[in-house]
Amino acid sequence: MQPVDHFHRHQHRLLALAYRLLGTRADAEDVVQDTWLRWHRADQAAIADPEAWLVTAATRLGIDRLRAARRRREVYPGPWLPEPASVAADAPAANEPADEAPGPARALERAEEVSLAFLAVLERLGPEERAAFLLREVFDYDYAAIAELLGRNEAACRQMVHRARGRVAEARPRFGVDPRHHRRLLDKFMHAARDGDREALQDLLHADAQLVSDGGGKALAAIRPLHGAERIARLFWAVARRRDPAVRWQLGLANGEPAILRYRGGELVGITVATSEDGRITALYTVANPDKLAVTNASPGASSW
């Protein structure tokens, strides 16, 4: 096998790791490109395990880039949310039967899809802690490999992952929610939000729900997270009173999960994803920063309104 083939063989895995680590597609692609440059300059004949070498290089480059990014995010105008890697304009209808037995290709695709809500939760972790958690929980690396990669001992890595699990569990949405029920719930919320139906919005939200919105100082967004169903419902009610008739709402997909997409003149201007539990929305994450929405050229489908 030629040296370049090793890189191309693992390129998708490197990009998946870098995106989960950094939360932006552009930064992830830069990390993969830098990894390629280091690989190209290295003595491949002396590398016993090309995959381990490439993952180590990408992780260390990602950690360095994440440290720099976190310093920039300290002065970011309002909350910072991850950038969607993919957006699709059309989601399956709310009453569409679930695919109970997806084929291997679809199962793999679902496994590789990354929730924006989950990426937002990962922002709670420090750079090395985040890397250790992802390598263990998402990519199934053993502690010996993680320790060697991070230059730590195994006990320290176990402690990092244990601490990360606890911090993620505090905010991570509970799994096992029927995706059809979640999509129907999001559809109801979309209609209520568009129409400013304050009572319906409050009924759809968990009492302790939170809203996090990222406008990047370039789009209308709450400058700090909002907590509580009443406050969130009041905000959407107020926004609906100043409703822009040029904005069209529809259900779609962001990173493979159901999302509310908003378009103005065919241009994507907002993405909202949610987590839910026991039939109510527990958290809403809205990305409205136009710089983060430029990653997709998805246009509204025929079902938009």
C-alpha positions as a Markdown table, in Angstrom:
| # | Residue | x | y | z |
|---|---|---|---|---|
| 1 | Met | 0.0 | 0.0 | 0.0 |
| 2 | Gln | 1.3 | 3.4 | -1.0 |
| 3 | Pro | 1.8 | 5.9 | 1.9 |
| 4 | Val | -0.9 | 8.3 | 0.5 |
| 5 | Asp | -3.4 | 5.4 | 0.6 |
| 6 | His | -3.0 | 5.2 | 4.4 |
| 7 | Phe | -4.1 | 8.8 | 4.8 |
| 8 | His | -7.1 | 8.5 | 2.4 |
| 9 | Arg | -8.2 | 5.3 | 4.1 |
| 10 | His | -8.5 | 7.0 | 7.4 |
| 11 | Gln | -9.4 | 10.5 | 6.2 |
| 12 | His | -13.1 | 10.2 | 7.0 |
| 13 | Arg | -12.4 | 9.0 | 10.5 |
| 14 | Leu | -10.0 | 11.9 | 11.1 |
| 15 | Leu | -12.6 | 14.4 | 9.9 |
| 16 | Ala | -15.3 | 12.9 | 12.1 |
| 17 | Leu | -13.0 | 13.1 | 15.1 |
| 18 | Ala | -11.9 | 16.7 | 14.4 |
| 19 | Tyr | -15.4 | 17.9 | 13.9 |
| 20 | Arg | -16.6 | 16.4 | 17.1 |
| 21 | Leu | -13.6 | 17.9 | 18.9 |
| 22 | Leu | -13.9 | 21.4 | 17.4 |
| 23 | Gly | -17.6 | 21.9 | 16.5 |
| 24 | Thr | -16.9 | 23.6 | 13.1 |
| 25 | Arg | -16.5 | 22.0 | 9.8 |
| 26 | Ala | -13.9 | 24.6 | 8.6 |
| 27 | Asp | -11.6 | 24.0 | 11.6 |
| 28 | Ala | -12.0 | 20.2 | 11.3 |
| 29 | Glu | -11.0 | 20.4 | 7.6 |
| 30 | Asp | -8.0 | 22.5 | 8.5 |
| 31 | Val | -6.9 | 20.0 | 11.1 |
| 32 | Val | -7.2 | 17.1 | 8.5 |
| 33 | Gln | -5.2 | 19.2 | 6.0 |
| 34 | Asp | -2.5 | 19.9 | 8.6 |
| 35 | Thr | -2.4 | 16.2 | 9.5 |
| 36 | Trp | -1.9 | 15.4 | 5.8 |
| 37 | Leu | 1.0 | 17.8 | 5.6 |
| 38 | Arg | 2.7 | 16.2 | 8.6 |
| 39 | Trp | 2.1 | 12.8 | 7.2 |
| 40 | His | 3.5 | 13.8 | 3.9 |
| 41 | Arg | 6.7 | 15.1 | 5.6 |
| 42 | Ala | 7.1 | 12.1 | 7.9 |
| 43 | Asp | 9.1 | 9.0 | 7.3 |
| 44 | Gln | 6.2 | 6.6 | 6.6 |
| 45 | Ala | 8.5 | 3.6 | 6.4 |
| 46 | Ala | 9.4 | 4.1 | 10.1 |
| 47 | Ile | 5.7 | 4.3 | 11.2 |
| 48 | Ala | 4.5 | 0.9 | 12.5 |
| 49 | Asp | 0.8 | 1.8 | 12.9 |
| 50 | Pro | -0.3 | 4.5 | 10.4 |
| 51 | Glu | -3.8 | 4.8 | 11.8 |
| 52 | Ala | -2.5 | 5.4 | 15.3 |
| 53 | Trp | 0.0 | 8.0 | 14.0 |
| 54 | Leu | -2.7 | 9.8 | 12.0 |
| 55 | Val | -5.2 | 9.9 | 14.8 |
| 56 | Thr | -2.6 | 11.1 | 17.3 |
| 57 | Ala | -1.5 | 13.9 | 15.0 |
| 58 | Ala | -5.1 | 15.0 | 14.3 |
| 59 | Thr | -6.0 | 14.9 | 18.0 |
| 60 | Arg | -3.1 | 16.9 | 19.1 |
| 61 | Leu | -3.6 | 19.4 | 16.3 |
| 62 | Gly | -7.3 | 19.6 | 17.3 |
| 63 | Ile | -6.5 | 20.1 | 20.9 |
| 64 | Asp | -4.1 | 23.0 | 20.1 |
| 65 | Arg | -6.7 | 24.6 | 17.8 |
| 66 | Leu | -9.5 | 24.1 | 20.4 |
| 67 | Arg | -7.4 | 25.9 | 23.0 |
| 68 | Ala | -7.0 | 28.9 | 20.7 |
| 69 | Ala | -10.7 | 28.8 | 19.7 |
| 70 | Arg | -11.8 | 28.8 | 23.4 |
| 71 | Arg | -9.9 | 32.0 | 24.0 |
| 72 | Arg | -11.7 | 33.6 | 21.1 |
| 73 | Arg | -15.0 | 32.3 | 22.3 |
| 74 | Glu | -14.5 | 34.1 | 25.6 |
| 75 | Val | -15.2 | 37.4 | 23.8 |
| 76 | Tyr | -17.8 | 36.0 | 21.4 |
| 77 | Pro | -21.0 | 38.1 | 21.4 |
| 78 | Gly | -23.4 | 35.8 | 23.3 |
| 79 | Pro | -23.5 | 32.0 | 23.5 |
| 80 | Trp | -21.3 | 30.1 | 21.1 |
| 81 | Leu | -22.9 | 27.0 | 19.4 |
| 82 | Pro | -21.4 | 24.4 | 17.0 |
| 83 | Glu | -21.7 | 24.9 | 13.3 |
| 84 | Pro | -23.9 | 22.4 | 11.4 |
| 85 | Ala | -21.9 | 20.1 | 9.1 |
| 86 | Ser | -25.0 | 19.2 | 7.0 |
| 87 | Val | -28.5 | 20.5 | 6.5 |
| 88 | Ala | -31.3 | 18.9 | 4.4 |
| 89 | Ala | -34.4 | 20.9 | 3.6 |
| 90 | Asp | -36.9 | 18.1 | 3.9 |
| 91 | Ala | -37.5 | 15.8 | 6.8 |
| 92 | Pro | -39.8 | 12.8 | 6.8 |
| 93 | Ala | -43.4 | 13.5 | 7.5 |
| 94 | Ala | -44.4 | 13.4 | 11.2 |
| 95 | Asn | -46.6 | 10.4 | 10.6 |
| 96 | Glu | -44.1 | 8.5 | 8.5 |
| 97 | Pro | -43.5 | 5.0 | 9.9 |
| 98 | Ala | -40.0 | 4.6 | 11.4 |
| 99 | Asp | -37.5 | 2.4 | 9.6 |
| 100 | Glu | -37.4 | -0.4 | 12.2 |
| 101 | Ala | -34.7 | -2.4 | 10.5 |
| 102 | Pro | -32.3 | -0.1 | 8.5 |
| 103 | Gly | -29.7 | -1.7 | 6.3 |
| 104 | Pro | -26.1 | -1.7 | 7.3 |
| 105 | Ala | -25.3 | 1.4 | 5.2 |
| 106 | Arg | -28.1 | 3.4 | 6.8 |
| 107 | Ala | -27.2 | 2.1 | 10.3 |
| 108 | Leu | -23.6 | 3.3 | 9.8 |
| 109 | Glu | -24.9 | 6.7 | 8.5 |
| 110 | Arg | -27.0 | 7.1 | 11.6 |
| 111 | Ala | -24.1 | 6.2 | 13.8 |
| 112 | Glu | -22.0 | 8.8 | 12.2 |
| 113 | Glu | -24.5 | 11.6 | 12.4 |
| 114 | Val | -23.7 | 14.1 | 15.2 |
| 115 | Ser | -26.3 | 16.0 | 17.1 |
| 116 | Leu | -25.8 | 19.7 | 17.4 |
| 117 | Ala | -27.3 | 19.5 | 20.9 |
| 118 | Phe | -24.7 | 16.9 | 21.9 |
| 119 | Leu | -21.9 | 19.0 | 20.4 |
| 120 | Ala | -23.2 | 21.9 | 22.5 |
| 121 | Val | -23.0 | 19.8 | 25.6 |
| 122 | Leu | -19.4 | 18.9 | 24.8 |
| 123 | Glu | -18.5 | 22.6 | 25.1 |
| 124 | Arg | -18.6 | 22.0 | 28.9 |
| 125 | Leu | -15.4 | 20.0 | 28.6 |
| 126 | Gly | -11.8 | 21.2 | 28.5 |
| 127 | Pro | -9.8 | 20.4 | 25.4 |
| 128 | Glu | -7.9 | 17.3 | 26.6 |
| 129 | Glu | -11.0 | 16.1 | 28.6 |
| 130 | Arg | -13.1 | 16.4 | 25.5 |
| 131 | Ala | -10.5 | 14.5 | 23.4 |
| 132 | Ala | -10.3 | 11.7 | 26.0 |
| 133 | Phe | -14.1 | 11.5 | 26.2 |
| 134 | Leu | -14.6 | 11.3 | 22.5 |
| 135 | Leu | -11.8 | 8.8 | 21.9 |
| 136 | Arg | -13.3 | 6.5 | 24.6 |
| 137 | Glu | -17.0 | 7.0 | 24.3 |
| 138 | Val | -17.5 | 7.7 | 20.6 |
| 139 | Phe | -14.5 | 6.0 | 18.9 |
| 140 | Asp | -14.0 | 3.1 | 21.4 |
| 141 | Tyr | -10.3 | 3.6 | 22.1 |
| 142 | Asp | -8.9 | 1.8 | 25.1 |
| 143 | Tyr | -7.3 | 3.7 | 27.9 |
| 144 | Ala | -3.8 | 2.5 | 27.0 |
| 145 | Ala | -4.2 | 4.0 | 23.5 |
| 146 | Ile | -5.7 | 7.2 | 24.9 |
| 147 | Ala | -2.9 | 7.6 | 27.4 |
| 148 | Glu | -0.2 | 7.2 | 24.8 |
| 149 | Leu | -2.0 | 9.6 | 22.5 |
| 150 | Leu | -2.4 | 12.3 | 25.1 |
| 151 | Gly | 0.9 | 11.7 | 26.8 |
| 152 | Arg | -0.8 | 10.9 | 30.1 |
| 153 | Asn | -0.9 | 7.8 | 32.3 |
| 154 | Glu | -3.9 | 5.5 | 32.2 |
| 155 | Ala | -5.1 | 6.5 | 35.6 |
| 156 | Ala | -5.3 | 10.2 | 34.6 |
| 157 | Cys | -7.1 | 9.3 | 31.4 |
| 158 | Arg | -9.7 | 7.2 | 33.3 |
| 159 | Gln | -10.3 | 10.1 | 35.7 |
| 160 | Met | -10.7 | 12.6 | 32.8 |
| 161 | Val | -13.2 | 10.3 | 31.1 |
| 162 | His | -15.1 | 9.7 | 34.3 |
| 163 | Arg | -15.3 | 13.4 | 35.0 |
| 164 | Ala | -16.4 | 14.1 | 31.5 |
| 165 | Arg | -19.1 | 11.5 | 31.7 |
| 166 | Gly | -20.5 | 13.2 | 34.7 |
| 167 | Arg | -20.5 | 16.7 | 33.2 |
| 168 | Val | -22.0 | 15.5 | 30.0 |
| 169 | Ala | -24.7 | 13.5 | 31.8 |
| 170 | Glu | -25.8 | 16.7 | 33.6 |
| 171 | Ala | -27.0 | 18.2 | 30.3 |
| 172 | Arg | -27.1 | 15.4 | 27.8 |
| 173 | Pro | -30.6 | 14.5 | 26.5 |
| 174 | Arg | -31.9 | 11.2 | 27.6 |
| 175 | Phe | -31.7 | 8.6 | 24.9 |
| 176 | Gly | -34.6 | 6.3 | 23.9 |
| 177 | Val | -37.0 | 9.0 | 22.8 |
| 178 | Asp | -39.0 | 7.7 | 19.9 |
| 179 | Pro | -37.8 | 9.8 | 16.9 |
| 180 | Arg | -41.3 | 10.0 | 15.4 |
| 181 | His | -42.7 | 11.4 | 18.7 |
| 182 | His | -39.8 | 13.9 | 18.9 |
| 183 | Arg | -40.4 | 15.0 | 15.3 |
| 184 | Arg | -44.1 | 15.5 | 15.9 |
| 185 | Leu | -43.3 | 17.5 | 19.0 |
| 186 | Leu | -40.9 | 19.7 | 17.1 |
| 187 | Asp | -43.5 | 20.2 | 14.3 |
| 188 | Lys | -46.1 | 21.3 | 16.9 |
| 189 | Phe | -43.5 | 23.7 | 18.4 |
| 190 | Met | -42.7 | 25.1 | 15.0 |
| 191 | His | -46.3 | 26.0 | 14.3 |
| 192 | Ala | -46.8 | 27.5 | 17.8 |
| 193 | Ala | -43.6 | 29.5 | 17.5 |
| 194 | Arg | -44.4 | 30.8 | 14.1 |
| 195 | Asp | -47.9 | 31.9 | 15.2 |
| 196 | Gly | -46.8 | 33.2 | 18.6 |
| 197 | Asp | -49.2 | 30.9 | 20.5 |
| 198 | Arg | -47.9 | 31.6 | 23.9 |
| 199 | Glu | -50.1 | 29.0 | 25.7 |
| 200 | Ala | -49.3 | 26.2 | 23.3 |
| 201 | Leu | -45.6 | 27.0 | 23.5 |
| 202 | Gln | -45.6 | 26.8 | 27.2 |
| 203 | Asp | -47.5 | 23.5 | 27.2 |
| 204 | Leu | -44.9 | 22.0 | 24.8 |
| 205 | Leu | -41.9 | 23.1 | 27.0 |
| 206 | His | -40.6 | 21.4 | 30.1 |
| 207 | Ala | -40.9 | 23.7 | 33.1 |
| 208 | Asp | -37.1 | 23.8 | 33.4 |
| 209 | Ala | -36.5 | 24.1 | 29.6 |
| 210 | Gln | -33.6 | 26.2 | 28.4 |
| 211 | Leu | -33.0 | 28.1 | 25.2 |
| 212 | Val | -29.5 | 28.8 | 23.8 |
| 213 | Ser | -29.2 | 30.9 | 20.7 |
| 214 | Asp | -26.2 | 32.0 | 18.7 |
| 215 | Gly | -26.4 | 35.0 | 16.5 |
| 216 | Gly | -22.7 | 35.8 | 16.5 |
| 217 | Gly | -23.5 | 39.5 | 16.9 |
| 218 | Lys | -24.8 | 39.4 | 13.3 |
| 219 | Ala | -28.4 | 38.1 | 13.8 |
| 220 | Leu | -31.2 | 38.6 | 16.3 |
| 221 | Ala | -30.5 | 36.2 | 19.3 |
| 222 | Ala | -30.8 | 36.2 | 23.0 |
| 223 | Ile | -27.4 | 37.3 | 24.5 |
| 224 | Arg | -27.6 | 34.8 | 27.2 |
| 225 | Pro | -29.3 | 31.4 | 27.7 |
| 226 | Leu | -33.0 | 31.6 | 28.8 |
| 227 | His | -34.4 | 29.2 | 31.4 |
| 228 | Gly | -38.0 | 28.3 | 32.1 |
| 229 | Ala | -41.0 | 27.5 | 29.9 |
| 230 | Glu | -42.7 | 30.8 | 30.7 |
| 231 | Arg | -39.7 | 33.0 | 29.7 |
| 232 | Ile | -39.0 | 31.1 | 26.5 |
| 233 | Ala | -42.7 | 31.1 | 25.5 |
| 234 | Arg | -42.8 | 34.9 | 26.1 |
| 235 | Leu | -39.8 | 35.4 | 23.9 |
| 236 | Phe | -41.2 | 33.5 | 21.0 |
| 237 | Trp | -44.5 | 35.3 | 21.5 |
| 238 | Ala | -42.7 | 38.7 | 21.3 |
| 239 | Val | -40.8 | 37.7 | 18.2 |
| 240 | Ala | -44.0 | 36.5 | 16.5 |
| 241 | Arg | -45.6 | 39.9 | 17.0 |
| 242 | Arg | -42.9 | 41.4 | 14.8 |
| 243 | Arg | -43.1 | 38.5 | 12.4 |
| 244 | Asp | -41.3 | 38.9 | 9.1 |
| 245 | Pro | -43.7 | 37.7 | 6.4 |
| 246 | Ala | -40.8 | 36.9 | 4.1 |
| 247 | Val | -39.5 | 34.2 | 6.5 |
| 248 | Arg | -40.7 | 30.7 | 5.7 |
| 249 | Trp | -40.5 | 27.9 | 8.3 |
| 250 | Gln | -40.2 | 24.2 | 7.6 |
| 251 | Leu | -39.0 | 21.0 | 9.2 |
| 252 | Gly | -35.7 | 19.7 | 8.0 |
| 253 | Leu | -32.6 | 17.9 | 9.2 |
| 254 | Ala | -29.4 | 19.3 | 10.7 |
| 255 | Asn | -26.6 | 16.8 | 11.2 |
| 256 | Gly | -29.2 | 14.1 | 10.6 |
| 257 | Glu | -31.5 | 15.2 | 13.4 |
| 258 | Pro | -34.9 | 16.9 | 13.0 |
| 259 | Ala | -34.6 | 20.7 | 12.9 |
| 260 | Ile | -36.7 | 23.7 | 12.3 |
| 261 | Leu | -35.3 | 25.6 | 9.3 |
| 262 | Arg | -36.1 | 29.2 | 8.6 |
| 263 | Tyr | -35.5 | 30.8 | 5.2 |
| 264 | Arg | -35.8 | 34.3 | 3.8 |
| 265 | Gly | -35.8 | 34.7 | 0.1 |
| 266 | Gly | -34.5 | 31.2 | -0.3 |
| 267 | Glu | -31.5 | 31.8 | 2.0 |
| 268 | Leu | -31.2 | 29.8 | 5.3 |
| 269 | Val | -31.3 | 32.2 | 8.2 |
| 270 | Gly | -31.9 | 30.0 | 11.2 |
| 271 | Ile | -31.7 | 26.4 | 12.5 |
| 272 | Thr | -33.3 | 25.2 | 15.7 |
| 273 | Val | -32.8 | 21.7 | 17.2 |
| 274 | Ala | -34.3 | 20.4 | 20.4 |
| 275 | Thr | -34.0 | 17.7 | 23.0 |
| 276 | Ser | -37.1 | 16.2 | 24.5 |
| 277 | Glu | -38.2 | 14.0 | 27.4 |
| 278 | Asp | -41.6 | 12.6 | 28.4 |
| 279 | Gly | -43.3 | 14.5 | 25.6 |
| 280 | Arg | -41.9 | 17.9 | 26.3 |
| 281 | Ile | -39.0 | 19.9 | 25.0 |
| 282 | Thr | -36.2 | 20.2 | 27.5 |
| 283 | Ala | -33.7 | 22.3 | 25.5 |
| 284 | Leu | -33.7 | 24.4 | 22.3 |
| 285 | Tyr | -30.5 | 25.3 | 20.4 |
| 286 | Thr | -30.8 | 28.0 | 17.7 |
| 287 | Val | -28.0 | 28.8 | 15.2 |
| 288 | Ala | -28.6 | 32.1 | 13.4 |
| 289 | Asn | -25.1 | 33.4 | 12.9 |
| 290 | Pro | -24.9 | 33.7 | 9.0 |
| 291 | Asp | -21.3 | 32.7 | 9.0 |
| 292 | Lys | -22.3 | 29.3 | 10.4 |
| 293 | Leu | -25.2 | 28.8 | 8.1 |
| 294 | Ala | -23.0 | 29.3 | 5.0 |
| 295 | Val | -21.8 | 25.7 | 5.2 |
| 296 | Thr | -25.0 | 24.5 | 3.4 |
| 297 | Asn | -26.6 | 25.4 | 0.2 |
| 298 | Ala | -29.8 | 23.7 | 1.2 |
| 299 | Ser | -32.9 | 25.5 | -0.2 |
| 300 | Pro | -36.5 | 25.3 | 1.0 |
| 301 | Gly | -38.4 | 22.3 | -0.4 |
| 302 | Ala | -41.8 | 22.1 | -1.9 |
| 303 | Ser | -43.3 | 21.5 | 1.5 |
| 304 | Ser | -42.1 | 24.8 | 3.1 |
| 305 | Trp | -44.7 | 27.4 | 3.9 |
